[in-house]
Amino acid sequence: MDYPNFLRSNVEAFLAGRGIAFNELRQLASRQGFGDARLLLTSSPVHGIATPTSDIDLICLCQGPVSTGQMATQIHHDGHHVEVLPFAAADVQAAFMAWGTLANGALHRRLKGYQDWDQHHALRLKYLERLVYGVTAEGDAPFLVHQDETARIVAANEFDTLHQNLICACLSTRAGEPDAAQAYLLNGALAAMNLLLSQAGWVLSNRKWTLRRWQMVAELAPGLIDAGLYRDISALWMQVQSAHSGVEHSAGPISHGAPSDRLGALARIHRQLLQLVNDADPTITNNTLTLTPAARACKHTMMDTQAAYLHDPQGGSRLESIAALPSLPSDINGLDHLPPATAARVLRGLRSGEWHCSLSTLLGSAAEEIADVAA
């Protein structure tokens, strides 16, 4: 897909539809003290998915220093809600240098670096992503040169989301929670869609736009995403939706029979997508299972009628430890044989945050990962 033209055309259509010129936006930014800054229009307008009530999100690149605690200025102008946020050009340059280094890492390193990014960088992920696709008054997208890096990193995170939802769907099925299993399957399918869209260069982490972009890409660029994967993921989504609503859906290549069929379909999609993002890293296979206790004691848990709670002297409560559970399986396939009670306890531990199943746990601490990436 011709992304520079795609972004430019979307901006032109958005501004025309709103009846506002880029110069008006520049004047608004100038009144806030950013007259000398480079102005970019970002977010939903550049992606062609803005609604009549969407905000107009502007980023100003300033040559001088900008406080990292700077908040966006909210402006109401002729019925438009405009958000203006400044960043120092030097901070942006430093962020993209670190971003490029991270993109060269193995899957689990990209994943860990992505998850820890906001803790260690002045430019948060949300705005870094917006900058990549931001468009200037001249119709240029100056940071689109970082599109491939962004696609590679975000795809790693989407795969991890898919991976975690597959594990939780398996556990929910074993624990006798069919509704929860369906919800995890839907989340897994959404992550698979976002992964493929990201791999194709169209990165937008906000999940509320995923289905719309998934449908749009088939019309905008039919060959951009593998046809077989597109068909299988779309069929899985429709079948889980119809099963949840009680309406049978017979179309599509994936059986609409038992819930295990849909779980198997997500597992096959998981296996195929791993091949796209893994770069032959032997650390991770399609059957890798990571169940790791949280580094800190979990003080905040979801209340249910099945868990026992302990109270510490400070008054906090936490789920009973599952560290003493019988030996857990070493791979995802082994989850199919867990006793239901054990599956339910592990699931509660994951939901409460006492345990994690992210692939990022294959690395050590955040500090170690930052050192690895820097090296």
C-alpha positions in Angstrom: 0.0 0.0 0.0 1.2 3.5 -0.8 1.2 4.8 2.7 2.4 8.4 2.0 -0.4 8.9 -0.4 -2.9 7.0 1.9 -2.1 9.4 4.8 -2.1 12.5 2.7 -5.4 11.7 1.1 -7.0 10.9 4.4 -5.9 14.2 5.9 -7.2 16.2 2.9 -10.6 14.4 3.1 -10.8 14.9 6.8 -10.1 18.6 6.7 -12.5 19.2 3.8 -15.2 17.3 5.6 -14.7 19.3 8.8 -14.5 22.6 6.9 -11.2 23.6 8.5 -7.9 24.4 6.9 -4.4 23.3 8.1 -3.5 27.0 8.5 -6.3 27.4 11.0 -4.8 24.6 13.0 -1.4 26.3 12.7 -2.9 29.5 14.1 -4.4 27.7 17.0 -1.0 26.2 17.9 0.7 29.6 17.5 -1.7 31.1 20.0 -0.5 28.5 22.5 3.1 29.7 22.0 4.1 27.1 19.4 4.4 29.4 16.4 7.9 28.2 15.5 7.2 24.6 16.0 6.7 22.0 13.3 3.0 20.9 13.4 1.7 17.4 12.6 -1.9 16.2 12.4 -2.1 12.7 13.9 -4.4 9.9 15.2 -7.6 8.8 13.5 -7.8 11.5 10.8 -4.5 10.4 9.2 -5.7 6.7 9.2 -9.0 7.5 7.5 -11.2 6.3 10.4 -12.2 9.6 12.1 -15.8 10.0 13.0 -17.8 13.3 13.0 -17.0 13.6 16.8 -13.3 12.6 16.6 -10.8 15.0 18.2 -8.2 16.8 16.1 -4.9 15.7 17.7 -1.9 17.9 16.9 1.7 17.4 17.9 4.2 20.3 17.9 7.9 19.6 17.5 9.8 22.4 19.3 13.5 23.1 18.9 13.8 24.1 22.5 13.4 22.0 25.6 9.9 20.9 26.6 9.0 19.5 30.1 8.3 15.8 30.0 5.4 16.5 32.3 3.8 18.9 29.7 0.1 18.2 29.4 -1.9 18.6 26.2 -3.8 21.9 25.7 -7.5 21.4 25.0 -9.1 23.8 22.6 -12.7 24.2 21.5 -12.8 25.9 18.1 -15.8 26.3 15.9 -17.3 23.0 17.2 -14.0 21.1 17.0 -12.2 19.7 19.9 -8.5 20.2 19.3 -5.7 18.8 21.4 -2.2 20.4 21.1 0.8 18.6 22.6 4.4 19.8 22.3 7.6 17.6 22.3 11.2 18.6 22.1 12.7 17.6 18.8 15.8 16.3 20.6 13.6 14.0 22.8 11.9 12.7 19.6 15.2 12.0 17.9 16.5 10.2 21.0 13.4 8.1 21.2 13.5 7.0 17.6 17.2 6.1 18.0 16.3 3.8 20.9 13.3 2.5 18.9 15.5 1.5 16.0 17.8 -0.4 18.4 14.9 -2.2 20.0 13.5 -3.2 16.6 16.7 -5.3 15.9 16.2 -7.5 18.9 14.7 -11.0 19.1 11.0 -11.4 19.7 11.1 -11.6 23.5 13.5 -8.6 23.7 11.3 -6.5 21.5 8.4 -7.5 23.6 10.0 -6.6 26.9 11.4 -3.4 25.6 7.9 -2.4 24.3 6.2 -3.2 27.6 8.7 -1.2 29.7 9.1 1.6 27.2 7.0 4.3 29.0 9.0 3.8 32.2 12.3 4.8 30.6 11.6 7.3 27.8 10.3 10.9 27.7 8.2 10.1 24.6 5.5 7.6 25.4 4.5 4.8 23.1 1.1 6.4 22.3 2.7 9.5 20.9 5.7 7.8 19.3 3.2 5.8 17.3 1.2 8.9 16.4 4.4 10.6 15.2 5.2 7.8 12.8 2.0 8.5 10.8 1.8 12.2 11.5 1.2 14.5 8.5 2.5 18.1 8.1 0.8 21.0 6.4 2.7 20.2 3.3 1.3 16.7 3.2 4.5 15.0 4.2 4.9 12.2 6.8 8.5 12.9 8.0 8.6 10.0 10.5 7.2 7.4 8.3 10.8 6.2 7.8 10.3 4.5 11.2 7.3 2.5 10.0 9.1 -0.8 9.5 10.7 -0.6 13.0 7.3 0.2 14.5 5.6 -2.6 12.7 8.2 -5.1 13.9 8.0 -4.0 17.5 4.2 -3.7 17.8 3.7 -7.1 16.0 5.8 -8.7 18.8 3.4 -7.2 21.4 0.3 -8.3 19.5 1.7 -11.8 19.3 2.2 -11.8 23.1 -1.4 -10.7 23.6 -2.5 -13.5 21.3 -0.3 -16.0 23.2 -1.7 -15.0 26.6 -5.3 -15.2 25.5 -4.7 -18.6 24.0 -3.3 -19.8 27.4 -6.3 -18.3 29.3 -8.8 -19.7 26.8 -7.3 -23.2 27.4 -7.4 -22.7 31.2 -11.0 -21.4 31.0 -12.1 -24.4 29.0 -10.6 -26.8 31.5 -12.0 -24.9 34.4 -15.5 -25.1 33.0 -15.9 -21.4 32.2 -17.2 -21.4 28.6 -18.2 -17.7 28.5 -14.7 -16.7 29.6 -13.2 -19.0 27.0 -15.2 -17.3 24.3 -14.1 -13.9 25.5 -10.4 -14.9 25.4 -10.9 -16.3 21.9 -12.3 -13.0 20.7 -9.4 -11.1 22.3 -7.0 -13.5 20.7 -8.6 -13.0 17.3 -8.4 -9.2 17.7 -4.7 -9.5 18.5 -4.1 -11.7 15.4 -5.8 -9.0 13.3 -3.7 -6.2 14.8 -0.6 -8.3 14.3 -1.2 -8.8 10.6 -2.2 -5.2 10.1 1.0 -4.1 11.9 3.1 -6.5 9.9 1.6 -4.9 6.8 2.7 -1.5 8.0 -0.6 -0.2 9.3 0.1 0.2 13.0 -2.7 1.5 15.3 -2.7 0.1 18.8 -6.1 1.4 19.8 -8.2 -1.7 19.6 -11.5 0.1 19.1 -10.5 0.6 15.5 -9.2 -3.0 14.8 -12.3 -4.5 13.2 -12.9 -1.5 11.1 -9.4 -1.5 9.7 -9.5 -5.2 9.2 -12.5 -4.8 7.0 -11.1 -1.7 5.2 -7.8 -3.4 4.3 -9.6 -6.0 2.3 -10.9 -3.2 0.1 -7.9 -0.8 0.1 -5.2 -3.4 -0.5 -6.6 -6.9 -1.0 -3.2 -8.6 -1.3 -1.6 -6.8 1.7 -2.5 -9.7 4.1 -2.1 -13.4 3.4 -5.5 -14.5 2.1 -5.6 -17.8 4.0 -4.9 -16.1 7.4 -7.4 -13.4 6.6 -10.0 -16.0 5.9 -9.3 -18.1 8.9 -9.1 -15.2 11.4 -12.3 -13.7 10.0 -14.1 -17.0 10.2 -13.0 -17.6 13.8 -14.2 -14.2 14.8 -17.6 -14.7 13.3 -18.0 -18.2 14.7 -17.1 -17.2 18.3 -19.4 -14.2 18.0 -22.3 -16.3 16.8 -21.7 -19.0 19.3 -21.7 -16.4 22.1 -25.0 -15.0 20.8 -26.5 -18.4 20.2 -26.8 -17.9 16.5 -25.2 -20.7 14.3 -22.9 -19.6 11.6 -22.0 -22.3 9.1 -19.9 -20.4 6.6 -16.1 -20.5 6.7 -13.4 -23.1 6.7 -13.3 -23.6 10.5 -15.8 -26.0 12.1 -18.5 -24.3 14.1 -18.9 -27.4 16.3 -17.5 -27.8 19.8 -15.6 -25.0 21.6 -12.5 -27.1 21.3 -12.7 -26.6 17.5 -12.5 -22.9 17.9 -9.7 -23.2 20.5 -7.9 -25.4 18.0 -8.4 -22.8 15.3 -6.8 -20.1 17.5 -3.9 -22.5 18.2 -3.3 -23.0 14.5 -3.4 -19.2 13.9 -1.0 -18.8 16.8 1.4 -21.3 15.2 1.3 -19.6 11.8 1.8 -16.1 13.2 4.7 -17.1 15.4 6.6 -18.0 12.2 6.0 -14.4 11.0 7.3 -12.6 14.0 9.9 -14.9 15.6 12.9 -14.7 13.3 13.9 -18.3 14.2 14.6 -17.4 17.8 14.9 -20.8 19.5 13.8 -19.4 22.9 10.2 -19.4 21.8 8.2 -22.2 20.1 4.5 -22.5 19.3 4.1 -24.6 22.5 6.1 -22.4 24.9 4.3 -21.9 28.2 5.5 -19.3 30.7 3.7 -19.3 34.1 5.7 -17.1 36.4 5.0 -15.6 39.8 4.8 -11.8 39.9 7.9 -10.1 41.2 5.9 -8.4 43.9 3.2 -9.7 46.2 -0.2 -9.1 44.7 -2.3 -6.9 47.0 -5.3 -6.3 44.7 -7.3 -9.2 43.5 -10.6 -9.8 41.9 -13.1 -11.0 44.4 -14.9 -14.2 43.7 -16.6 -17.0 45.7 -14.0 -19.6 45.1 -10.7 -18.0 46.4 -9.4 -17.9 49.9 -7.8 -14.6 50.9 -5.0 -13.8 53.4 -4.7 -10.4 55.1 -1.3 -8.9 55.9 -0.6 -6.4 58.8 -1.0 -3.5 56.4 -4.6 -4.6 55.7 -4.0 -5.7 52.1 -5.5 -8.8 50.8 -4.1 -11.3 48.2 -5.1 -14.5 46.5 -3.7 -17.7 48.1 -0.4 -18.5 46.6 -0.3 -21.0 43.8 3.4 -21.6 44.2 2.6 -24.9 46.0 0.4 -26.3 43.3 1.2 -29.7 41.9 3.7 -29.6 39.1 2.3 -27.5 36.2 2.8 -28.6 32.6 5.9 -27.5 30.7 4.1 -26.6 27.5 0.7 -25.3 26.3 -0.4 -28.7 25.2 -0.2 -29.9 28.8 -2.9 -27.5 29.8 -5.5 -29.8 28.2 -4.8 -32.4 30.9 -4.9 -30.1 34.0 -7.5 -31.1 36.6 -10.3 -28.5 36.5 -9.7 -27.3 40.0 -6.0 -26.7 39.2 -6.9 -24.9 36.0 -9.3 -22.6 37.9 -6.7 -21.8 40.5 -4.1 -20.9 37.9 -6.6 -18.8 36.0 -7.5 -16.9 39.2 -3.8 -16.3 39.8 -3.3 -14.9 36.3 -6.4 -12.7 36.5 -5.3 -11.3 39.9 -1.8 -10.5 38.7 -0.2 -12.9 41.1 1.1 -14.9 38.2 2.0 -13.9 34.6 2.1 -15.8 31.3 3.7 -13.1 29.1 6.6 -14.2 26.9 8.5 -11.2 28.3 9.1 -13.3 31.4 11.7 -15.2 29.4 14.0 -12.3 30.1 15.2 -11.1 33.4 14.3 -7.8 35.1 13.5 -4.6 33.3 16.9 -3.2 34.1 18.6 -6.2 32.6 16.6 -5.9 29.4 17.4 -2.2 29.0 21.1 -3.0 29.3 20.7 -5.8 26.8 18.9 -3.5 24.3 21.5 -0.7 24.8 24.3 -3.2 24.1 
